[in-house]
Amino acid sequence: GGMGEWAVEQVSEGLNRLRAALAEPPLRDAFNAAAQRLLGMEGRLICVGVGKSGHVAAKLAATFASTGTPSLFVHPSEASHGDLGMIVPGDVILALSWSGQTRELRDIIAYVNRFRVPLLAITSDGTSMLGRAADVAMVAPEVREACPHDQAPTTSTAVQLALGDALAMALVEARGFTAHNLREFHP
């Protein structure tokens, strides 16, 4: 097989690791705790991330919004320049950072601490800045990127996307969201 097959194999392996991790505590418990937070949420889910994680966060915001969880994407660097005012009591933040050390997330972390906005995280490092700051840290398993140099975010973004989508679907199931409801969001 060529590079394409190898790359898909790496992503597939990463998703298999995620599935196995979701079947066990700590990730299963964190996932369920995150779902409970979102079910009880009075405001909106604010998805944040930088770089490739930001693209995943924007996609997840769209998925949550279209399946009955009010949600929007806020870019962390925009947030530092006034958009944090869009985040109000009752909202919950979902922050994505594979390393958990993304410098641009510092202002958001400071803000959520000050205003007691619940912070959910998807990261690969529970001991990172983001992992420690989060009320609920969903710590994804370590994976190999589908890049010959193990550098370009590929497997890691697929894992973040799958975990976020799984969370959105858990909420759909918990709410008994119907095909009729789904059509209302997709006129």
Wavefront OBJ file of the C-alpha trace (Angstrom):
o trace
v 0.000 0.000 0.000
v 0.995 3.613 -0.484
v 1.114 6.686 1.741
v -2.662 7.174 1.489
v -3.473 3.749 2.894
v -0.882 4.122 5.648
v -2.298 7.500 6.661
v -5.878 6.168 6.831
v -4.593 3.192 8.828
v -3.034 5.574 11.398
v -6.308 7.508 11.760
v -8.268 4.250 12.037
v -5.904 3.032 14.746
v -6.342 6.328 16.620
v -10.137 6.021 16.489
v -9.907 2.419 17.726
v -7.836 3.641 20.668
v -10.462 6.306 21.356
v -13.249 3.709 21.299
v -11.345 1.522 23.763
v -10.614 4.511 26.037
v -14.300 5.548 26.030
v -15.258 2.119 27.356
v -13.167 2.617 30.526
v -12.944 5.135 33.334
v -11.362 7.935 33.345
v -12.502 8.950 29.841
v -15.931 7.308 30.119
v -16.566 9.116 33.419
v -15.336 12.460 32.060
v -17.475 12.031 28.924
v -20.578 11.295 31.028
v -19.833 14.248 33.329
v -19.479 16.538 30.286
v -22.790 15.275 28.874
v -24.512 15.936 32.220
v -23.126 19.498 32.314
v -24.447 20.135 28.816
v -27.862 18.617 29.530
v -28.263 20.977 32.492
v -26.895 24.002 30.643
v -29.111 27.094 30.576
v -27.064 29.044 28.044
v -25.008 28.076 25.034
v -22.014 25.876 24.394
v -19.073 28.061 23.348
v -16.522 26.022 21.381
v -12.950 27.330 21.258
v -9.642 26.183 19.800
v -6.657 27.440 17.819
v -5.232 26.209 14.510
v -6.473 22.769 13.430
v -8.193 22.313 16.803
v -10.021 25.578 16.059
v -11.337 24.174 12.771
v -12.569 21.106 14.653
v -14.155 23.322 17.341
v -15.996 25.326 14.651
v -17.329 22.112 13.101
v -18.424 20.826 16.515
v -20.262 24.094 17.253
v -22.185 23.615 13.999
v -22.988 19.990 14.872
v -24.189 20.841 18.382
v -26.281 23.758 17.083
v -27.962 21.627 14.420
v -28.817 18.864 16.898
v -30.530 20.918 19.577
v -27.657 22.264 21.693
v -27.337 26.048 21.191
v -23.682 26.529 20.327
v -21.218 28.887 18.677
v -17.525 29.054 17.885
v -15.377 31.841 19.336
v -11.765 32.207 18.211
v -9.547 32.607 21.314
v -7.530 35.507 19.917
v -10.761 37.343 19.030
v -12.038 36.518 22.514
v -9.084 38.362 24.024
v -10.121 41.465 22.070
v -13.671 41.854 23.333
v -15.554 38.774 22.182
v -15.342 37.302 25.698
v -18.263 39.627 26.428
v -20.375 37.212 24.367
v -19.843 34.566 27.049
v -22.482 35.005 29.762
v -23.505 33.149 32.930
v -25.284 29.935 32.004
v -22.907 29.269 29.100
v -20.433 26.393 29.083
v -17.084 26.447 27.260
v -15.666 23.485 25.352
v -11.971 24.084 24.668
v -9.942 21.933 22.287
v -6.147 21.752 22.490
v -4.267 18.543 21.822
v -1.227 19.662 23.827
v -3.342 21.513 26.373
v -0.639 24.197 26.431
v -2.004 26.528 23.737
v -0.960 30.015 24.854
v -3.995 31.676 23.251
v -6.298 29.825 25.664
v -4.811 31.543 28.750
v -7.166 34.548 28.639
v -10.192 32.272 28.309
v -9.037 30.165 31.253
v -8.563 33.298 33.365
v -12.020 34.521 32.312
v -13.832 31.281 33.164
v -12.143 31.205 36.559
v -13.201 34.779 37.293
v -16.804 34.383 36.136
v -17.274 30.739 37.137
v -18.162 29.580 33.625
v -17.874 25.782 33.445
v -14.932 24.667 31.288
v -14.942 21.355 29.440
v -11.791 20.294 27.616
v -10.728 17.828 24.956
v -6.969 17.325 25.208
v -4.365 14.562 25.186
v -2.712 15.747 28.416
v -4.701 15.933 31.629
v -1.757 17.509 33.454
v -1.446 20.367 30.931
v -2.538 23.963 31.562
v -5.944 23.267 29.978
v -6.318 19.830 31.555
v -5.752 21.219 35.053
v -7.980 24.275 34.509
v -10.952 22.297 33.176
v -13.923 21.340 35.333
v -14.150 18.250 33.140
v -11.126 17.156 31.093
v -11.813 14.523 28.456
v -8.301 13.149 27.967
v -7.929 11.426 24.623
v -5.462 8.553 24.218
v -2.050 9.186 22.685
v -2.069 8.558 18.959
v 0.381 8.621 16.081
v -0.268 11.371 13.536
v -0.890 10.155 9.964
v 2.202 12.049 8.856
v 5.591 10.510 8.077
v 7.152 12.867 10.638
v 4.371 12.369 13.252
v 3.886 16.164 13.167
v 0.920 17.385 11.096
v -2.315 17.244 13.111
v -4.245 14.442 11.380
v -5.068 11.523 13.670
v -5.357 13.897 16.639
v -7.937 16.095 14.886
v -9.930 13.031 13.798
v -9.984 11.860 17.425
v -11.083 15.316 18.687
v -13.824 15.422 16.057
v -15.059 11.906 16.860
v -15.117 12.617 20.598
v -17.002 15.899 20.134
v -19.467 14.317 17.706
v -20.020 11.457 20.163
v -20.833 14.032 22.860
v -23.344 15.766 20.576
v -24.978 12.414 19.771
v -25.118 11.432 23.454
v -27.130 14.619 24.044
v -29.434 13.845 21.118
v -30.091 10.428 22.629
v -30.525 11.746 26.181
v -33.062 14.353 25.050
v -34.962 11.998 22.779
v -34.291 14.421 19.921
v -36.331 13.201 16.941
v -35.944 13.283 13.174
v -38.727 15.877 13.234
v -36.629 18.115 15.527
v -33.639 17.637 13.237
v -35.660 18.783 10.208
v -36.652 21.954 12.095
v -32.945 22.899 12.264
v -32.421 22.044 8.575
v -35.212 23.866 6.718
l 1 2 3 4 5 6 7 8 9 10 11 12 13 14 15 16 17 18 19 20 21 22 23 24 25 26 27 28 29 30 31 32 33 34 35 36 37 38 39 40 41 42 43 44 45 46 47 48 49 50 51 52 53 54 55 56 57 58 59 60 61 62 63 64 65 66 67 68 69 70 71 72 73 74 75 76 77 78 79 80 81 82 83 84 85 86 87 88 89 90 91 92 93 94 95 96 97 98 99 100 101 102 103 104 105 106 107 108 109 110 111 112 113 114 115 116 117 118 119 120 121 122 123 124 125 126 127 128 129 130 131 132 133 134 135 136 137 138 139 140 141 142 143 144 145 146 147 148 149 150 151 152 153 154 155 156 157 158 159 160 161 162 163 164 165 166 167 168 169 170 171 172 173 174 175 176 177 178 179 180 181 182 183 184 185 186 187
